[in-house]
Amino acid sequence: MSDIDKVVTRTRRLEALLKNQYHAEGKGLHQLITSCEGRLPHDVVGKLRFIATVRNKLLHEDGYKLENRRDFLATCDLCETALTPRSSQFIWRIAILLMMLFTLAAMGFHYIHLDEYWDVWGMISSKFK
């Protein structure tokens, strides 16, 4: 995949995230960023501006080449991660926490009632001797 294809593909994903998750409006990536800048994480805004600038230069300036493709794609990855909703991570954390609490409660219940268990087991086993 060429640099232009890669850049366009990645910026389209970012544009979709901005429109869908942050209700951004505008034509280009810069306008989308400006329209929802107050709702974006502060550390992401500068990175998004960098991505938009590189995209515009690559598409509109003759002879412009992507200097460091790996860094550009890493910046895109960081922005995608930061802009992607984390509700699924939150739900998994709650589920694991609940599972741990139920396990601890069951262990506590069995620890408290262990002597009763052994008394019942002793009565049952003595009948079969």
N, C-alpha and C positions, 0 to 999 in steps of 0.2 A: 504494500500500500504506500503510495507516495505521501510526502509531507503534507501536501494540500488536502488530500483525502483524509488523512489522520486528523489534522487540525479541524477540518470542517465537521467530521464525525463527533469529535470530542466536544467542540463548542456547541453543537446542536443538543447534545445531552445536557450540557450545563444550561442552555437556554430553556429547555423543557423543564428542568428542575426549578429554575427561577420562576417560570410562568405557573407551574402547577403547585409548587409548595409555598412560594412567597408572593404569588399573585402579581408578578411583575408585568409591566406593560411597556411596549416600545417595539421598534423595528430591529435594532441591532443589540449586540451584547452590552455595549456601553449604556444604551438607553434603558435596557432591562435592569442593569445594576443600579443606575441612578434612581429608577422608579421605586425600588424596594430597598435602598441602601440602609435605611433606618432599621429594617427588620433582619438584616443579614448579620452574621457573626463578624465582628470588627476585623479580625485577622484575615478573613476571606476576601474582603472587598479589594484590597490591594492586589491580591493574587488574581482575582477575576479581571481586574483592569489590565494586568500584565497579559493575561490570556487573550483578552479582547484586542489589545494593541498588536500582539504578535499575529493574530488571525487577520486583522485588517491589513497589516503590512504584507503578509504572505499573499493575500488575495489581490491587493491593489497596487503594490509596488513591483515594477519589473526588476528581476534579478535578486529579489530578497530571498534569502535562504534561512531556514530554521537553524540557528547556530548550535543549539544543544537540544536535540530531540528528546533525550532521556529526561532532562530537567523539566522540559515543557510538559511531557506526559506525566511526570511525577507531580507537578503542580496541578494539573487537571485532576489527577487521582485524589489529591488532598482536598480540592474544592468539591468534587463529587461526594466524597465521604462526609465533608462538613455540611453540605446542603441536603443530603439524604436524610429523611426522617428516621429517628431512632426509636420509634414506638415499639418496634418488634424486639429490640434489645431490652427495653424496659419491661415488656411483658415476660420475656424469658427470665429476667432477674426476679420478678415477682413470683413466677412459677417455681423456680428453684428455691427461693426463700420459703415459700409455703410448704414445699416438699420437705425441706430440712426441719421446719417447725413441727410438722406432723410426725416426722421420724423421731425427733427429740421427745415429743409428747408421748408417743407410743413406748419409747424406751423408759421414760420416767414412770409411766403407768405400770409397766411390767416390773420395774425395780421395786416400786412401792408394794405391789401385790405378789411378789415372788414367793413369800412364805406361804400364802394361801394356795398358790399353784402347787407347791411341793406337798402340802397337806392333802390336797385332792388327789394328786398323783400317787401319793403313798397309800391312800385308801383304795384306789383302783387297783394298784399292783398287788396289794395284800389279798385281795379277793381271788386273784388268779394263782396264788401259790398253793 
